[in-house]
Amino acid sequence: MKVISTEYSQILASRLAGANGWDLVDVRFSRFPDGEQYLKAGQVGNEVLVVGSVTDSDAIIQLILLIDACQGADITLALPYMGYARQDKQFSAGEPLSARAIAGILSRGVSKVFVVNVHDPAVLRFFDIPAHSLSLAPEIGTFLKETGCKEPLILAPDAGAARFASAVAGVNGWDFDHLEKTRLSSEEVSMAPKNLCAEGRDVVIVDDIISTGGTLATASRLLYGQGARNVSAACVHGVFAGGAYSHLISSGVRQVYCSDTIERGCSLYSAAGIISDGITRC
């Protein structure tokens, strides 16, 4: 198998190739004067793994062009981050079902697809090919232990993310809980762990994605007020929109960690292992 990637997943693709002894295909990217994207790929061969996160419109176009450039090969697609996946329902007339649109486009010419921590696995039904969900939660738990965390409280930001927090904590047998909001007034909201106490403890808030970081920043301040020793945050997909990383640090979050599904300076653990395992199993 050979590995080829968009500009948006170069590091992850290199790690996948290196870990498995696969060849990494050289790709050159450029633009025409009118802004259209162009790419030129090296020799692909008969079997290829296309790697590309859907982070914005340019990333989608690159992925579509790259899949087309590999036609004739048996193509496996890895979507480390699937943008538009959270727009999976039509709440009013005239809205697109964006997850369906993106999944349909990326199914063309592809044999199977692997998606890392898609927000709702039900989205996978929109692909026209076999689609598999992969979770990085165990790798996050392993990473946190390697940083020296000792018996931290693993917290999900809400009940919906409690299963993810359980999977992170379960690797090491750590305590886990989720934050529960209590509205005190029309302008004031309190948050605290639902079942466990944060006082005197190291707390790690975990989620599949950190987007604006607003909830985590508020939670950090409140947890310190409740006696937490320190607060960190870890996620799979570090979107960090609107200055979210700085916002979290300035709110007292000690460390912010993410994976290389979206390549950032704080991408300290990799999705390469679970993607490799998924391909081997399937």
C-alpha positions in Angstrom: 0.0 0.0 0.0 1.0 3.6 -0.6 0.0 6.6 1.4 -0.9 10.0 -0.1 -2.3 13.1 1.6 -3.6 16.6 1.2 -1.6 19.5 2.5 -3.7 19.4 5.7 -2.6 15.9 6.8 1.0 15.7 5.8 2.4 14.8 9.2 -0.2 12.2 10.0 0.3 10.6 6.6 4.0 10.5 7.1 3.6 8.8 10.5 1.2 6.2 8.9 3.7 5.4 6.2 6.7 5.2 8.5 4.9 3.1 11.1 3.8 0.5 8.6 6.7 0.5 6.1 4.4 2.0 3.4 5.7 4.3 0.7 4.6 8.0 1.0 3.7 9.5 -2.4 5.0 12.9 -3.2 2.4 15.5 -4.1 2.9 19.0 -5.3 0.2 21.6 -4.7 -0.3 24.9 -6.4 -2.9 27.3 -7.7 -3.9 28.8 -11.0 -4.1 32.6 -11.4 -7.9 32.5 -10.9 -7.5 30.7 -7.5 -8.3 27.2 -8.7 -6.3 24.5 -7.0 -4.0 22.1 -8.8 -2.0 19.1 -7.7 0.4 16.6 -9.2 0.8 13.2 -7.6 3.6 10.7 -8.0 3.2 7.1 -8.8 0.3 5.7 -6.8 0.3 1.9 -7.7 -2.6 -0.5 -7.2 -3.5 0.1 -3.6 -3.5 3.6 -1.9 -4.5 5.1 1.4 -5.7 8.7 0.9 -5.5 10.8 4.0 -7.1 14.2 4.4 -9.0 16.1 7.1 -12.0 18.1 6.0 -11.2 21.4 7.8 -12.4 24.0 5.3 -13.4 24.4 1.6 -9.9 24.2 0.3 -9.3 20.9 2.2 -12.5 19.4 0.6 -11.4 20.5 -2.9 -7.9 19.0 -2.4 -9.4 15.7 -1.2 -11.7 15.5 -4.1 -8.9 16.2 -6.6 -6.6 13.7 -4.8 -9.1 10.9 -4.9 -9.7 11.6 -8.6 -5.9 11.6 -9.3 -5.8 8.1 -7.7 -8.5 6.6 -9.9 -7.6 3.2 -11.1 -6.2 2.2 -7.8 -8.0 0.5 -4.9 -8.6 3.6 -2.7 -9.0 3.5 1.1 -9.9 6.9 2.5 -8.9 8.1 6.0 -10.8 11.2 7.3 -9.0 12.1 10.5 -11.4 15.0 11.0 -14.7 15.2 9.1 -15.9 18.7 9.0 -19.6 19.3 8.3 -20.4 16.1 10.2 -22.3 17.9 12.9 -24.8 19.4 10.4 -26.6 16.0 10.2 -30.2 17.2 10.6 -32.4 19.6 8.8 -33.9 21.9 11.4 -35.8 24.1 8.9 -36.8 24.0 5.2 -34.1 25.0 2.8 -31.2 23.8 4.9 -28.7 21.4 3.4 -27.9 18.2 5.1 -24.3 18.9 4.9 -23.0 15.7 6.4 -24.8 13.8 3.7 -23.5 16.0 0.9 -19.9 15.7 2.0 -20.2 11.9 2.6 -21.7 11.4 -0.8 -19.0 13.3 -2.6 -16.2 11.5 -0.8 -17.7 8.1 -1.5 -17.1 8.3 -5.2 -14.2 6.1 -6.4 -13.4 4.9 -2.9 -13.6 1.4 -1.5 -14.0 2.1 2.2 -13.5 5.0 4.6 -12.3 5.4 8.2 -13.3 8.4 10.3 -11.7 9.3 13.6 -14.1 10.3 16.4 -16.9 11.5 14.3 -19.3 13.5 16.5 -22.2 11.1 15.9 -21.4 7.7 14.4 -24.9 7.8 12.8 -23.4 10.1 10.2 -21.6 7.2 8.7 -24.8 6.0 7.1 -24.5 8.8 4.6 -21.5 7.2 2.9 -22.2 4.9 -0.1 -19.3 2.7 0.9 -18.4 0.7 4.1 -17.6 3.3 6.7 -15.9 2.7 10.0 -15.6 4.9 13.1 -12.4 4.9 15.1 -11.8 6.3 18.6 -8.7 7.9 19.9 -9.9 7.8 23.6 -7.6 5.0 24.7 -4.6 6.7 23.2 -5.4 9.9 25.1 -5.6 7.9 28.3 -2.2 6.4 27.6 -0.7 9.8 26.7 -2.0 11.4 29.9 -0.4 8.7 32.0 2.9 9.3 30.2 2.8 13.0 31.1 2.9 12.0 34.8 -0.8 12.4 35.6 -1.5 10.5 38.9 -5.1 9.6 39.7 -6.6 12.6 37.9 -10.3 13.2 37.7 -11.3 12.8 34.0 -14.3 15.1 33.3 -16.6 15.3 30.2 -18.0 18.8 29.6 -21.5 17.3 29.5 -23.4 14.1 29.8 -23.2 13.5 26.0 -19.4 13.2 26.2 -19.5 11.0 29.3 -18.9 7.8 27.3 -15.8 9.3 25.8 -14.5 10.4 29.2 -15.1 6.8 30.5 -13.0 5.4 27.6 -10.2 7.8 28.4 -10.2 7.1 32.1 -10.8 3.3 31.7 -7.3 2.8 30.3 -5.8 3.5 33.7 -8.7 2.8 36.0 -9.1 6.5 36.8 -12.2 8.3 38.1 -14.4 10.0 35.6 -17.5 12.1 35.7 -19.2 14.8 33.7 -20.0 18.4 34.3 -23.5 19.4 35.2 -24.8 22.9 34.6 -27.1 24.6 37.1 -28.7 27.9 36.1 -28.7 30.2 39.0 -30.3 33.2 37.2 -30.9 34.4 33.7 -27.3 35.5 33.5 -25.5 33.2 35.9 -24.7 29.5 35.4 -22.8 27.2 37.7 -21.0 24.0 36.7 -19.6 21.2 38.8 -18.9 17.5 38.5 -22.2 15.6 38.8 -21.1 12.9 41.2 -17.5 13.5 42.3 -15.6 16.3 44.1 -12.9 18.2 42.3 -11.4 19.7 45.5 -7.6 19.0 45.8 -7.5 17.0 42.5 -5.8 17.3 39.2 -8.7 17.5 36.6 -8.5 16.8 32.9 -11.5 17.9 30.8 -11.7 15.7 27.8 -13.9 15.8 24.6 -13.8 14.8 21.0 -13.5 18.4 19.8 -12.5 21.7 21.2 -14.0 24.4 19.0 -14.4 27.8 20.6 -13.4 26.6 24.1 -16.1 28.7 25.8 -17.5 25.9 28.0 -14.1 24.6 28.9 -12.9 28.1 29.9 -15.9 28.7 32.1 -15.6 25.2 33.6 -11.9 25.8 34.4 -12.6 28.9 36.4 -15.4 27.3 38.3 -13.3 24.2 39.0 -10.5 26.2 40.5 -13.1 28.0 42.6 -14.2 24.6 43.9 -10.7 23.7 45.0 -9.2 21.8 42.0 -5.4 21.7 42.1 -5.0 22.2 38.4 -7.1 21.9 35.3 -5.9 20.6 31.8 -7.8 19.8 28.6 -7.4 17.1 26.1 -9.3 16.4 22.8 -9.1 14.6 19.6 -9.8 17.5 17.2 -8.2 20.8 18.1 -10.2 23.3 16.0 -9.4 26.2 18.3 -11.6 28.7 16.5 -11.6 32.4 17.3 -8.5 32.3 19.5 -9.8 29.3 21.6 -6.3 28.1 22.6 -5.3 31.4 24.1 -8.7 31.8 25.7 -8.3 28.5 27.5 -4.7 29.2 28.7 -5.7 32.7 29.9 -8.7 31.1 31.8 -6.2 29.0 33.9 -6.1 25.8 31.9 -2.7 24.5 32.6 -2.1 22.4 29.4 -4.2 21.9 26.2 -3.5 18.7 24.2 -4.9 17.5 20.9 -4.1 14.9 18.3 -2.8 15.3 14.7 -6.2 14.9 13.1 -5.9 18.6 12.8 -2.2 19.4 12.8 -1.3 21.9 15.6 1.6 22.9 17.8 -0.1 21.0 20.7 -0.7 17.8 18.6 1.1 15.5 21.0 -0.5 12.2 20.2 -1.3 10.6 16.9 -4.2 9.0 15.2 -1.8 6.9 13.0 -2.0 3.8 15.3 -5.8 3.5 15.3 -6.0 4.1 11.6 -3.4 1.4 10.9 -5.3 -1.0 13.2 -8.6 -0.2 11.5 -7.2 -0.9 8.1 -5.6 -4.2 9.3 -8.9 -5.3 10.9 -11.0 -4.5 7.9 
